[in-house]
Amino acid sequence: MKIILKRDFESIGFEGDVVSVADGYARNYLIPQGVAIEANNANLKAFELKREKIMTRRLKDKADAERAKEKFSNLSITLKGKAGKEGKLFGSVTSRDISEKLEQGGITVDRKKIIIEEPIRALGEFEVPIKLHPEVIATIKVIVEGEQEDSQ
């Protein structure tokens, strides 16, 4: 079934794209969720009028993401966690931890945009990519340190 996407959908395409998907996927998920509409003649004509606005907004979003990428280029954050003698953490550093630390510094980033392929389970420095836009990925430095134990 051919559909028109009403908003960006990670695994399928971007807003305004006409794509083919399985009939059941379109009828049972995408259309009821408001992600897409059926690509019939009336809907195609209506979206042709909106296409220029969509393209302008995409270019603006990409430019905004490029500017934000420059802010992230020299950014580093330090997280503390309990670790064993070999430098392994008890637990791991997650995208939620990174997102919360960034918010403490006044930078709001959706944790779903922070790409951690494998959980960080050791002390040290790590490069963590953040997907600001489908075509723009920034990288921040995450430093993981062990917590100091108080000796009394």
C-alpha positions as CSV (number, residue, x, y, z in Angstrom):
1,M,0.0,0.0,0.0
2,K,1.3,3.5,-0.8
3,I,1.1,6.0,2.0
4,I,2.2,9.6,2.6
5,L,4.1,10.2,5.8
6,K,2.7,13.0,7.9
7,R,5.8,13.2,10.1
8,D,9.3,11.7,10.1
9,F,9.3,8.1,11.0
10,E,12.8,6.6,11.7
11,S,12.5,3.3,9.9
12,I,10.4,4.4,6.9
13,G,11.2,7.9,5.8
14,F,10.6,11.6,6.3
15,E,7.5,13.8,6.3
16,G,5.9,14.2,2.9
17,D,7.6,11.1,1.4
18,V,5.4,8.7,-0.5
19,V,6.4,5.1,0.5
20,S,5.1,1.6,0.0
21,V,4.5,-0.5,3.1
22,A,2.6,-3.7,3.9
23,D,-1.2,-3.2,3.9
24,G,-1.7,-4.4,7.4
25,Y,1.1,-2.2,8.8
26,A,-0.4,0.9,7.1
27,R,-4.1,0.1,8.1
28,N,-3.5,-1.2,11.6
29,Y,-0.6,1.0,12.8
30,L,0.6,4.0,10.7
31,I,-2.8,5.5,9.7
32,P,-4.5,5.0,13.2
33,Q,-1.4,6.5,14.9
34,G,-1.6,9.6,12.7
35,V,1.9,8.9,11.2
36,A,0.6,8.5,7.6
37,I,-2.4,8.9,5.3
38,E,-3.3,6.8,2.3
39,A,-1.7,8.0,-1.0
40,N,-4.8,8.6,-3.1
41,N,-5.2,11.3,-5.7
42,A,-6.9,13.9,-3.3
43,N,-4.2,13.4,-0.6
44,L,-1.4,13.6,-3.1
45,K,-2.7,16.9,-4.5
46,A,-3.0,18.3,-1.0
47,F,0.5,17.3,0.0
48,E,2.0,18.8,-3.2
49,L,0.8,22.2,-1.9
50,K,2.5,21.5,1.5
51,R,5.7,20.0,0.0
52,E,7.5,23.4,-0.3
53,K,6.8,24.3,3.3
54,I,8.1,20.8,4.4
55,M,11.3,21.2,2.4
56,T,11.9,24.7,3.8
57,R,11.4,23.4,7.3
58,R,13.7,20.5,6.7
59,L,16.5,22.8,5.6
60,K,15.9,25.1,8.6
61,D,16.0,22.1,11.0
62,K,19.2,20.8,9.4
63,A,20.8,24.3,9.8
64,D,19.7,24.5,13.4
65,A,21.2,21.0,14.0
66,E,24.5,22.1,12.4
67,R,24.7,25.1,14.8
68,A,23.9,22.8,17.7
69,K,26.6,20.4,16.6
70,E,29.2,23.2,17.0
71,K,28.1,23.7,20.6
72,F,28.6,20.0,21.3
73,S,32.0,19.8,19.6
74,N,34.0,20.8,22.6
75,L,31.6,19.6,25.3
76,S,32.6,17.0,27.8
77,I,30.7,15.8,30.8
78,T,31.9,13.9,33.9
79,L,29.9,11.2,35.5
80,K,30.7,9.4,38.8
81,G,29.9,5.9,39.7
82,K,31.0,3.2,42.1
83,A,33.7,0.9,40.6
84,G,35.7,-2.1,41.6
85,K,39.4,-2.4,41.8
86,E,39.8,-3.3,38.1
87,G,38.0,-0.1,37.0
88,K,34.7,-1.8,36.2
89,L,31.5,0.0,37.3
90,F,28.9,-1.6,39.5
91,G,26.1,-1.0,36.9
92,S,26.5,1.1,33.8
93,V,26.3,4.6,32.3
94,T,23.1,4.9,30.3
95,S,21.7,7.4,27.9
96,R,19.4,8.6,30.7
97,D,22.4,9.4,32.9
98,I,24.0,11.4,30.1
99,S,20.8,13.2,29.3
100,E,20.3,14.1,33.0
101,K,23.9,15.4,33.3
102,L,23.4,17.5,30.1
103,E,20.2,19.0,31.5
104,Q,22.0,20.0,34.7
105,G,24.3,22.0,32.4
106,G,21.3,23.6,30.7
107,I,21.3,21.5,27.5
108,T,18.2,19.5,26.8
109,V,18.7,16.4,24.7
110,D,16.2,13.6,24.2
111,R,17.8,10.5,25.6
112,K,16.6,8.5,22.5
113,K,19.0,10.6,20.4
114,I,22.0,9.6,22.5
115,I,23.5,6.6,20.7
116,I,25.2,4.2,23.1
117,E,25.8,0.9,21.2
118,E,27.1,-0.9,24.3
119,P,26.6,0.2,27.9
120,I,29.5,2.0,29.4
121,R,30.7,-0.3,32.2
122,A,34.2,0.9,32.9
123,L,36.1,4.0,34.1
124,G,37.7,6.2,31.4
125,E,36.9,8.6,28.5
126,F,34.3,7.7,25.9
127,E,33.1,9.4,22.7
128,V,29.3,9.3,22.6
129,P,27.4,10.3,19.4
130,I,24.2,12.3,19.6
131,K,21.8,12.3,16.6
132,L,20.6,15.9,16.3
133,H,19.1,15.4,12.9
134,P,19.0,12.4,10.5
135,E,22.0,13.9,8.6
136,V,23.8,15.6,11.6
137,I,25.5,13.7,14.4
138,A,27.4,15.4,17.1
139,T,29.9,13.8,19.5
140,I,30.5,14.6,23.1
141,K,33.2,13.3,25.5
142,V,31.9,11.4,28.5
143,I,34.4,10.9,31.3
144,V,33.5,8.3,33.9
145,E,35.3,8.5,37.2
146,G,35.1,6.4,40.3
147,E,33.4,7.8,43.4
148,Q,35.7,8.8,46.3
149,E,35.0,6.8,49.4
150,D,34.9,8.7,52.6
151,S,37.3,7.3,55.2
152,Q,36.4,8.1,58.8
